[in-house]
Amino acid sequence: MDVIQYDDFSKLELRVGKILSSQRVEGSDKLVQLSVDVGEEAPRTLVAGIGQVYTDDQLTDRKIVVLCNLMPKKLKGIESNGMLLAAGEAAEDLALLAPSHDMPVGTRIY
């Protein structure tokens, strides 16, 4: 594993987000399209490969940790504007990262 400087870490904009809605991405077993409130004027669209672990109902209204300043990327024709953080090596072990207690959406994580 490469060691990074604090300045590298400080470039990451991590925020508390709340999943407003979730829907399966057509043509994929694992991709879901999420609408996530990260405290901005409008919700962000995120595409995440967590559909084999979580149902849409399990995701909606859940608080998560979002990397907000990641370069947008198109997945299955949908532009993803950030990345949710999860832990686990295999799909069946995936766990979404979330604050340990209720925090307002948009709260910066340091």
KAVEN-V193471 format. One record per residue. N is the residue number from 1. RES is the residue in three letters. PHI is phi in whole degrees, -180 to 180 (* if undefined). NEAR is the number of other C-alpha atoms within 12 Angstrom. Layout:
{{N	RES	PHI	NEAR} {N	RES	PHI	NEAR}}
This chain:
{{1	MET	*	3} {2	ASP	-76	5} {3	VAL	-91	8} {4	ILE	-116	10} {5	GLN	-85	9} {6	TYR	-57	10} {7	ASP	-59	9} {8	ASP	-66	11} {9	PHE	-63	14} {10	SER	-67	15} {11	LYS	-75	16} {12	LEU	-78	21} {13	GLU	-104	25} {14	LEU	-101	30} {15	ARG	-139	33} {16	VAL	-75	35} {17	GLY	-125	45} {18	LYS	-126	36} {19	ILE	-75	36} {20	LEU	-87	27} {21	SER	-156	27} {22	SER	-143	29} {23	GLN	-147	29} {24	ARG	-67	28} {25	VAL	-88	25} {26	GLU	-58	16} {27	GLY	87	11} {28	SER	-136	19} {29	ASP	-81	19} {30	LYS	-116	24} {31	LEU	-81	29} {32	VAL	-126	35} {33	GLN	-102	38} {34	LEU	-114	40} {35	SER	-105	34} {36	VAL	-126	40} {37	ASP	-88	34} {38	VAL	-118	37} {39	GLY	87	22} {40	GLU	-98	16} {41	GLU	-59	10} {42	ALA	-129	13} {43	PRO	-64	23} {44	ARG	-99	33} {45	THR	-97	33} {46	LEU	-122	42} {47	VAL	-115	37} {48	ALA	-135	40} {49	GLY	-90	32} {50	ILE	-122	36} {51	GLY	-68	27} {52	GLN	-83	22} {53	VAL	-110	24} {54	TYR	-120	27} {55	THR	-86	22} {56	ASP	-59	25} {57	ASP	-65	18} {58	GLN	-71	19} {59	LEU	-89	30} {60	THR	-63	23} {61	ASP	76	19} {62	ARG	-87	30} {63	LYS	-88	32} {64	ILE	-141	40} {65	VAL	-105	37} {66	VAL	-122	42} {67	LEU	-85	33} {68	CYS	-87	34} {69	ASN	-103	20} {70	LEU	-82	18} {71	MET	-57	15} {72	PRO	-57	19} {73	LYS	-143	18} {74	LYS	-89	16} {75	LEU	-126	22} {76	LYS	53	20} {77	GLY	82	15} {78	ILE	-110	22} {79	GLU	-79	22} {80	SER	-96	31} {81	ASN	-114	29} {82	GLY	135	33} {83	MET	-145	37} {84	LEU	-81	43} {85	LEU	-102	27} {86	ALA	-141	23} {87	ALA	-118	17} {88	GLY	131	14} {89	GLU	-90	9} {90	ALA	-117	13} {91	ALA	-54	19} {92	GLU	-70	16} {93	ASP	-103	14} {94	LEU	-61	20} {95	ALA	-134	22} {96	LEU	-71	29} {97	LEU	-84	25} {98	ALA	-150	27} {99	PRO	-62	25} {100	SER	-74	11} {101	HIS	-144	10} {102	ASP	-62	14} {103	MET	-126	21} {104	PRO	-64	20} {105	VAL	-61	29} {106	GLY	91	28} {107	THR	-60	25} {108	ARG	-74	21} {109	ILE	-109	25} {110	TYR	-114	15}}
